[in-house]
Amino acid sequence: YNKINGVWAHYHFDLATEILRNEWKYQGCILTDWWMRMAKDPNFDHVENNAYRVRAQVDILMPGGRDYETRESDDSLIQSLNHPDGITLKEVQHSALNVLKLIKKIKG
């Protein structure tokens, strides 16, 4: 797990979106390393954990949506959808589409 300019790599919008997707034109699925660190977006009060990851256009959380220590479900994505400064449905749909494209490609 690495931080780049104080931001975990799996939440880093500039790395995942600006460089990988926009500059390098990567259109595939991006996934986290296992057991990513939890964090809050410093720019948006209601964007944290999975919502923060999706906002950065990182599509898949490995190994899933449960908290490592408590084993409870991380509902941060759903909770963020309910706030004006939270994640948008368009952002969620973008990640979902990337995951579906990956599944289709794998199934052949």
DSSP file (Angstrom, degrees, kcal/mol; ACC not computed):
  #  RESIDUE AA STRUCTURE BP1 BP2  ACC     N-H-->O    O-->H-N    N-H-->O    O-->H-N    TCO  KAPPA ALPHA  PHI   PSI    X-CA   Y-CA   Z-CA
    1    1 A Y              0   0    0      0, 0.0     2,-0.4     0, 0.0     7,-0.0   0.000 360.0 360.0 360.0 124.2    0.0    0.0    0.0
    2    2 A N        -     0   0    0      2,-0.0     7,-2.6     5,-0.0     2,-0.4  -0.931 360.0-144.0-126.2 147.9    1.5    3.3   -1.1
    3    3 A K  E     -A    8   0A   0     -2,-0.4     2,-0.5     5,-0.3     5,-0.3  -0.880   8.6-158.7-104.8 142.5    0.6    6.9   -0.7
    4    4 A I  E >  S-A    7   0A   0      3,-3.0     3,-1.5    -2,-0.4    11,-0.1  -0.978  81.5 -18.9-121.2 115.4    1.3    9.4   -3.5
    5    5 A N  T 3  S-     0   0    0     -2,-0.5    -1,-0.1     1,-0.3     3,-0.1   0.876 132.0 -49.4  51.7  40.5    1.4   13.0   -2.3
    6    6 A G  T 3  S+     0   0    0      1,-0.2     2,-0.4     0, 0.0    -1,-0.3   0.449 118.3 107.2  85.3   1.3   -0.5   11.9    0.9
    7    7 A V  E <  S-A    4   0A   0     -3,-1.5    -3,-3.0    32,-0.0    -1,-0.2  -0.947  75.4-113.3-116.8 131.2   -3.3   10.0   -1.0
    8    8 A W  E >   -A    3   0A   0     -2,-0.4     3,-1.9    -5,-0.3     4,-0.4  -0.329  28.9-121.9 -56.7 140.7   -3.5    6.2   -1.0
    9    9 A A  G >  S+     0   0    0     -7,-2.6     3,-1.1     1,-0.3     7,-0.2   0.834 110.4  58.8 -57.0 -36.1   -2.9    4.9   -4.6
   10   10 A H  G 3  S+     0   0    0      1,-0.3    -1,-0.3    -8,-0.2    46,-0.2   0.530 112.8  39.5 -76.1  -4.0   -6.3    3.1   -4.7
   11   11 A Y  G <  S+     0   0    0     -3,-1.9     2,-1.1    44,-0.1    -1,-0.3   0.310  83.9 122.8-115.3   3.3   -8.1    6.5   -4.1
   12   12 A H    <>  -     0   0    0     -3,-1.1     4,-2.8    -4,-0.4     5,-0.4  -0.551  37.9-174.6 -82.2 100.2   -5.8    8.6   -6.3
   13   13 A F  H  >>S+     0   0    0     -2,-1.1     4,-2.7     1,-0.2     5,-1.5   0.904  84.4  51.3 -57.9 -46.2   -8.0   10.4   -8.9
   14   14 A D  I  4>S+     0   0    0      3,-0.2     5,-2.4     1,-0.2    -1,-0.2   0.894 114.7  43.3 -62.1 -39.4   -5.0   11.9  -10.7
   15   15 A L  I  4>S+     0   0    0      3,-0.2     5,-2.2     4,-0.2    -2,-0.2   0.962 124.2  32.4 -70.0 -52.7   -3.3    8.5  -11.0
   16   16 A A  I  <>S+     0   0    0     -4,-2.8     5,-1.1    -7,-0.2    -3,-0.2   0.897 134.6  21.5 -75.3 -41.6   -6.3    6.4  -12.0
   17   17 A T  I  <>S+     0   0    0     -4,-2.7     5,-2.9    -5,-0.4     6,-0.3   0.929 126.7  38.4 -95.7 -57.0   -8.3    8.9  -14.0
   18   18 A E  I   XS+     0   0    0     -5,-1.5     5,-2.0     3,-0.2    -3,-0.2   0.933 130.9  23.7 -65.9 -46.5   -6.1   11.7  -15.3
   19   19 A I  I   XS+     0   0    0     -5,-2.4     5,-2.7    -6,-0.2     6,-0.3   0.969 130.5  34.4 -84.5 -60.8   -3.0    9.6  -16.1
   20   20 A L  I   <S+     0   0    0     -5,-2.2     6,-2.4    -6,-0.2    -3,-0.2   0.934 131.9  25.2 -65.2 -49.2   -4.2    6.0  -16.7
   21   21 A R  I   <S+     0   0    0     -5,-1.1     4,-0.4     4,-0.2    -3,-0.2   0.937 132.7  29.7 -84.3 -48.3   -7.6    6.7  -18.3
   22   22 A N  I   <S+     0   0    0     -5,-2.9    -3,-0.2     3,-0.2    -4,-0.2   0.954 129.0  31.8 -81.3 -50.9   -7.3   10.2  -19.8
   23   23 A E  I   <S+     0   0    0     -5,-2.0    -3,-0.2    -6,-0.3    -4,-0.2   0.935 131.7  32.0 -75.1 -45.9   -3.6   10.5  -20.7
   24   24 A W  S   <S-     0   0    0     -5,-2.7    -1,-0.2    -6,-0.1    -3,-0.2   0.526 101.0-130.5 -90.7  -5.9   -2.8    6.8  -21.5
   25   25 A K        +     0   0    0     -4,-0.4     2,-0.3    -6,-0.3    -4,-0.2   0.748  42.0 169.2  64.5  27.8   -6.4    6.1  -22.8
   26   26 A Y        +     0   0    0     -6,-2.4    -1,-0.2    -7,-0.2    -2,-0.1  -0.570  12.2 176.4 -71.1 129.6   -6.8    2.9  -20.7
   27   27 A Q        +     0   0    0     -2,-0.3    -1,-0.1     2,-0.1    -6,-0.1   0.320  43.7  98.8-117.0   5.5  -10.4    1.8  -20.9
   28   28 A G  S    S-     0   0    0      1,-0.2     2,-0.3    73,-0.0    71,-0.1   0.016  81.1 -70.3 -84.9-167.5  -10.3   -1.4  -18.8
   29   29 A C        -     0   0    0     69,-0.2     2,-0.4    70,-0.1    -1,-0.2  -0.644  38.8-156.4 -87.7 138.9  -11.1   -2.3  -15.3
   30   30 A I        -     0   0    0     -2,-0.3    30,-2.0    27,-0.2    29,-1.1  -0.960  13.7-173.5-115.1 134.2   -9.0   -1.1  -12.4
   31   31 A L  B     -b   60   0B   0     -2,-0.4    30,-0.2    28,-0.2     2,-0.1  -0.918  20.2-115.3-129.1 157.6   -8.9   -3.0   -9.1
   32   32 A T        -     0   0    0     28,-2.4     2,-0.1    -2,-0.3     3,-0.1  -0.312  32.3-103.1 -79.6 164.1   -7.4   -2.4   -5.7
   33   33 A D        -     0   0    0      1,-0.1     3,-0.5    -2,-0.1    29,-0.5  -0.382  63.7 -70.8 -70.8 167.1   -4.8   -4.4   -3.9
   34   34 A W  S    S+     0   0    0      1,-0.2    -1,-0.1    -2,-0.1    27,-0.0  -0.394 113.9   6.6 -68.3 140.2   -6.2   -6.7   -1.2
   35   35 A W  S    S-     0   0    0     27,-1.4    -1,-0.2    29,-0.1     3,-0.1   0.949  84.0-156.7  55.5  59.7   -7.5   -5.0    1.9
   36   36 A M        -     0   0    0     26,-0.6     2,-0.2    -3,-0.5    -1,-0.1  -0.180  24.0 -97.9 -58.1 157.8   -7.2   -1.4    0.8
   37   37 A R        -     0   0    0      1,-0.1     2,-0.2    12,-0.0    -1,-0.1  -0.563  34.8-118.5 -79.6 143.2   -6.9    1.2    3.6
   38   38 A M        +     0   0    0     -2,-0.2     2,-0.3    -3,-0.1    -1,-0.1  -0.592  45.2 158.3 -79.6 143.8  -10.0    3.1    4.6
   39   39 A A        -     0   0    0     -2,-0.2    10,-3.0   -32,-0.0     2,-0.4  -0.987  36.3-122.6-161.3 162.1   -9.9    6.8    4.1
   40   40 A K  B     -C   48   0C   0     -2,-0.3     8,-0.3     8,-0.2     5,-0.1  -0.905  32.9-112.6-111.5 138.4  -12.1    9.9    3.6
   41   41 A D    >   -     0   0    0      6,-2.9     3,-0.7    -2,-0.4     6,-0.3  -0.570  21.2-147.8 -68.0 123.1  -11.9   12.2    0.6
   42   42 A P  T 3  S+     0   0    0      0, 0.0    -1,-0.2     0, 0.0     3,-0.1   0.674  94.5  50.7 -68.6 -15.0  -10.5   15.5    2.0
   43   43 A N  T 3  S+     0   0    0      1,-0.2     2,-0.4     4,-0.1    -2,-0.0   0.646 111.0  44.0 -97.1 -17.0  -12.5   17.5   -0.6
   44   44 A F    X   -     0   0    0     -3,-0.7     3,-1.4     3,-0.2    -3,-0.3  -0.978  64.8-152.2-135.6 120.2  -16.0   16.0   -0.1
   45   45 A D  T 3  S+     0   0    0     -2,-0.4    -1,-0.1     1,-0.3    41,-0.1   0.800  96.3  44.6 -60.6 -32.0  -17.5   15.3    3.4
   46   46 A H  T 3  S+     0   0    0     39,-0.2     2,-0.5    34,-0.1    41,-0.4   0.024  92.5  91.0-107.7  27.8  -19.7   12.4    2.2
   47   47 A V    <   +     0   0    0     -3,-1.4    -6,-2.9    -6,-0.3     2,-0.3  -0.952  50.5 134.4-124.8 111.8  -17.2   10.6    0.1
   48   48 A E  B >>  -C   40   0C   0     -2,-0.5     3,-1.8    -8,-0.3     4,-0.6  -0.968  56.6 -11.5-149.4 163.3  -15.1    7.9    1.9
   49   49 A N  H 3> S+     0   0    0    -10,-3.0     4,-2.2    -2,-0.3     5,-0.1  -0.188 132.2   9.9  49.3-115.3  -13.9    4.3    1.5
   50   50 A N  H 3> S+     0   0    0      1,-0.2     4,-2.5     2,-0.2    -1,-0.3   0.859 132.8  52.0 -65.1 -35.3  -15.8    2.7   -1.5
   51   51 A A  H <> S+     0   0    0     -3,-1.8     4,-2.4     2,-0.2    -1,-0.2   0.901 109.7  50.2 -65.5 -39.4  -17.3    5.9   -2.7
   52   52 A Y  H  X S+     0   0    0     -4,-0.6     4,-1.4   -13,-0.2    -2,-0.2   0.902 111.0  49.8 -62.7 -42.5  -13.8    7.5   -2.6
   53   53 A R  H  <>S+     0   0    0     -4,-2.2     5,-2.3     2,-0.2     4,-0.2   0.923 111.9  46.7 -63.0 -46.8  -12.5    4.5   -4.7
   54   54 A V  H ><5S+     0   0    0     -4,-2.5     3,-1.6     1,-0.2    -2,-0.2   0.882 107.5  56.8 -66.1 -38.4  -15.3    4.8   -7.3
   55   55 A R  H 3<5S+     0   0    0     -4,-2.4    -1,-0.2     1,-0.3    -2,-0.2   0.859 105.6  51.5 -61.0 -33.6  -14.9    8.6   -7.6
   56   56 A A  T 3<5S-     0   0    0     -4,-1.4    -1,-0.3    -3,-0.2    -2,-0.2   0.508 121.2-113.6 -78.0  -4.0  -11.2    7.9   -8.5
   57   57 A Q  T < 5 +     0   0    0     -3,-1.6     2,-0.7     1,-0.3    -3,-0.2   0.826  67.7 145.9  69.2  36.5  -12.5    5.4  -11.1
   58   58 A V      < -     0   0    0     -5,-2.3    -1,-0.3   -48,-0.1   -27,-0.2  -0.937  31.0-166.8 -99.1 115.9  -11.1    2.3   -9.4
   59   59 A D        +     0   0    0    -29,-1.1     2,-0.4    -2,-0.7   -28,-0.2   0.813  55.5  44.1 -84.4 -35.4  -13.7   -0.2  -10.3
   60   60 A I  B     -b   31   0B   0    -30,-2.0   -28,-2.4    -7,-0.1     2,-0.6  -0.941  60.5-149.6-123.3 133.1  -13.2   -3.3   -8.1
   61   61 A L        -     0   0    0     -2,-0.4   -27,-0.1   -30,-0.2   -28,-0.0  -0.871  35.1-113.9 -95.2 123.2  -12.5   -3.6   -4.4
   62   62 A M  S    S+     0   0    0     -2,-0.6   -27,-1.4   -29,-0.5   -26,-0.6  -0.879  90.9   1.9-101.8 133.7  -10.4   -6.7   -3.6
   63   63 A P  S    S-     0   0    0      0, 0.0     2,-0.3     0, 0.0    -1,-0.3  -0.975 120.3 -76.9 -94.8   4.6  -11.4   -9.0   -2.0
   64   64 A G        -     0   0    0      2,-0.1   -29,-0.1    -4,-0.0    -2,-0.0  -0.973  53.6 -60.1 162.0-170.0  -14.9   -7.5   -1.5
   65   65 A G  S    S+     0   0    0     -2,-0.3     9,-3.2     2,-0.1     2,-0.4   0.055  87.0 107.7 -95.3  25.4  -17.0   -5.0    0.4
   66   66 A R  B    S-D   73   0D   0      7,-0.2     7,-0.2     9,-0.0     2,-0.2  -0.823  75.1-107.5-105.4 144.6  -16.5   -6.1    4.0
   67   67 A D     >  -     0   0    0      5,-3.4     4,-1.9    -2,-0.4    -2,-0.1  -0.458  25.3-134.3 -66.2 134.8  -14.4   -4.4    6.6
   68   68 A Y  T  4 S+     0   0    0      1,-0.2    -1,-0.1    -2,-0.2    -2,-0.0   0.886  99.1  32.6 -59.8 -43.4  -11.2   -6.3    7.3
   69   69 A E  T  4 S+     0   0    0      1,-0.1    -1,-0.2     3,-0.1    -2,-0.0   0.919 130.1  30.3 -85.1 -45.5  -11.4   -6.1   11.1
   70   70 A T  T  4 S-     0   0    0      2,-0.1    -2,-0.2     1,-0.0    -1,-0.1   0.685  88.5-139.7 -89.5 -18.2  -15.1   -6.1   11.8
   71   71 A R     <  +     0   0    0     -4,-1.9     2,-0.2     1,-0.3    -3,-0.1   0.612  56.9 138.2  65.2  14.0  -16.2   -8.3    8.8
   72   72 A E        -     0   0    0      1,-0.1    -5,-3.4    -6,-0.1    -1,-0.3  -0.572  63.4 -92.4 -88.1 154.5  -19.2   -5.9    8.5
   73   73 A S  B     -D   66   0D   0     -7,-0.2     2,-0.9    -2,-0.2    -7,-0.2  -0.375  31.5-130.9 -65.1 138.8  -20.4   -4.7    5.1
   74   74 A D        +     0   0    0     -9,-3.2     3,-0.4     1,-0.1     4,-0.2  -0.829  28.4 175.8 -92.9 105.4  -19.0   -1.3    4.0
   75   75 A D     >  +     0   0    0     -2,-0.9     4,-2.7     1,-0.2     5,-0.2   0.144  42.2 116.0 -95.1  18.7  -22.1    0.7    3.0
   76   76 A S  H  > S+     0   0    0      1,-0.2     4,-1.9     2,-0.2   -28,-0.2   0.816  73.2  54.4 -61.6 -31.3  -20.1    3.9    2.2
   77   77 A L  H  > S+     0   0    0     -3,-0.4     4,-1.3     2,-0.2    -1,-0.2   0.945 112.4  41.7 -67.6 -47.7  -21.0    3.8   -1.4
   78   78 A I  H  > S+     0   0    0      1,-0.2     4,-0.6     2,-0.2     3,-0.2   0.910 115.1  51.0 -66.1 -43.0  -24.8    3.6   -0.8
   79   79 A Q  H >< S+     0   0    0     -4,-2.7     3,-0.9     1,-0.2    -1,-0.2   0.878 107.4  53.9 -62.3 -37.4  -24.6    6.2    2.0
   80   80 A S  H >< S+     0   0    0     -4,-1.9     3,-1.6    -5,-0.2    -1,-0.2   0.820  97.6  64.7 -67.8 -31.2  -22.7    8.6   -0.2
   81   81 A L  H 3< S+     0   0    0     -4,-1.3    -1,-0.2     1,-0.3    -2,-0.2   0.737  94.4  62.2 -63.0 -22.2  -25.4    8.4   -2.9
   82   82 A N  T << S+     0   0    0     -3,-0.9    -1,-0.3    -4,-0.6    -2,-0.2   0.359  92.8  77.8 -87.1   6.0  -27.8   10.1   -0.5
   83   83 A H  S X  S-     0   0    0     -3,-1.6     3,-1.8     4,-0.2   -37,-0.0  -0.920  77.4-130.9-121.7 143.3  -25.8   13.3   -0.2
   84   84 A P  T 3  S+     0   0    0      0, 0.0    -1,-0.1     0, 0.0    -4,-0.0   0.838 113.2  40.0 -58.4 -34.6  -25.6   16.3   -2.6
   85   85 A D  T 3  S+     0   0    0     -3,-0.0   -39,-0.2     3,-0.0     3,-0.1   0.250 103.4  98.7 -98.4  14.2  -21.8   16.3   -2.4
   86   86 A G  S <  S-     0   0    0     -3,-1.8    -5,-0.2    -6,-0.2   -39,-0.2  -0.077  87.7 -55.6 -86.7-170.0  -21.6   12.5   -2.5
   87   87 A I        -     0   0    0    -41,-0.4     2,-0.2   -10,-0.2    -1,-0.2  -0.300  57.4-127.2 -65.3 150.4  -20.9   10.0   -5.2
   88   88 A T     >  -     0   0    0      1,-0.1     4,-1.8    -3,-0.1     5,-0.2  -0.672  14.2-120.6-101.6 157.6  -23.2   10.3   -8.3
   89   89 A L  H  > S+     0   0    0     -2,-0.2     4,-2.8     1,-0.2     5,-0.2   0.873 115.3  58.7 -60.2 -37.0  -25.2    7.5  -10.0
   90   90 A K  H  > S+     0   0    0      1,-0.2     4,-2.1     2,-0.2    -1,-0.2   0.897 104.4  50.0 -59.9 -41.4  -23.2    8.2  -13.2
   91   91 A E  H  > S+     0   0    0      2,-0.2     4,-1.7     1,-0.2    -1,-0.2   0.906 112.3  47.0 -64.5 -41.4  -19.9    7.5  -11.3
   92   92 A V  H  X S+     0   0    0     -4,-1.8     4,-2.5     1,-0.2    -2,-0.2   0.917 112.1  50.3 -65.8 -43.4  -21.3    4.2  -10.0
   93   93 A Q  H  X S+     0   0    0     -4,-2.8     4,-2.6     1,-0.2    -2,-0.2   0.861 106.1  56.4 -64.4 -35.8  -22.6    3.2  -13.4
   94   94 A H  H  X S+     0   0    0     -4,-2.1     4,-1.8     2,-0.2    -1,-0.2   0.937 111.2  42.8 -60.9 -47.2  -19.2    3.9  -15.0
   95   95 A S  H  X S+     0   0    0     -4,-1.7     4,-2.1     2,-0.2    -2,-0.2   0.909 113.0  52.8 -65.8 -41.7  -17.5    1.5  -12.6
   96   96 A A  H  X S+     0   0    0     -4,-2.5     4,-2.5     1,-0.2    -2,-0.2   0.902 107.8  51.5 -61.2 -41.0  -20.3   -1.1  -13.0
   97   97 A L  H  X S+     0   0    0     -4,-2.6     4,-2.4     1,-0.2    -1,-0.2   0.902 108.1  51.6 -63.1 -41.4  -19.9   -0.9  -16.8
   98   98 A N  H  X S+     0   0    0     -4,-1.8     4,-1.8     2,-0.2    -1,-0.2   0.892 110.9  48.5 -62.1 -38.9  -16.2   -1.5  -16.6
   99   99 A V  H  X S+     0   0    0     -4,-2.1     4,-2.4     2,-0.2    -2,-0.2   0.918 111.1  49.8 -67.2 -43.5  -16.8   -4.6  -14.4
  100  100 A L  H  X S+     0   0    0     -4,-2.5     4,-2.4     1,-0.2    -2,-0.2   0.888 109.0  52.2 -63.3 -38.8  -19.4   -5.9  -16.8
  101  101 A K  H  X S+     0   0    0     -4,-2.4     4,-2.2     2,-0.2    -1,-0.2   0.898 109.6  50.2 -62.5 -39.9  -17.1   -5.5  -19.8
  102  102 A L  H  X S+     0   0    0     -4,-1.8     4,-2.6     2,-0.2    -2,-0.2   0.926 110.0  49.5 -63.5 -45.2  -14.4   -7.4  -17.8
  103  103 A I  H  X S+     0   0    0     -4,-2.4     4,-2.6     1,-0.2    -2,-0.2   0.922 111.4  49.3 -60.2 -44.9  -16.8  -10.3  -17.1
  104  104 A K  H  X S+     0   0    0     -4,-2.4     4,-1.2     1,-0.2    -1,-0.2   0.904 112.1  48.4 -61.6 -41.8  -17.8  -10.4  -20.7
  105  105 A K  H  < S+     0   0    0     -4,-2.2    -2,-0.2     2,-0.2    -1,-0.2   0.900 112.7  47.6 -66.5 -41.1  -14.2  -10.5  -21.9
  106  106 A I  H  < S+     0   0    0     -4,-2.6    -2,-0.2     1,-0.2    -1,-0.2   0.901 109.9  51.9 -67.0 -41.5  -13.3  -13.2  -19.3
  107  107 A K  H  <        0   0    0     -4,-2.6    -1,-0.2    -5,-0.2    -2,-0.2   0.770 360.0 360.0 -67.6 -24.6  -16.3  -15.4  -20.3
  108  108 A G     <        0   0    0     -4,-1.2    -3,-0.1    -5,-0.2    -1,-0.1   0.465 360.0 360.0  68.8 360.0  -15.2  -15.1  -23.9
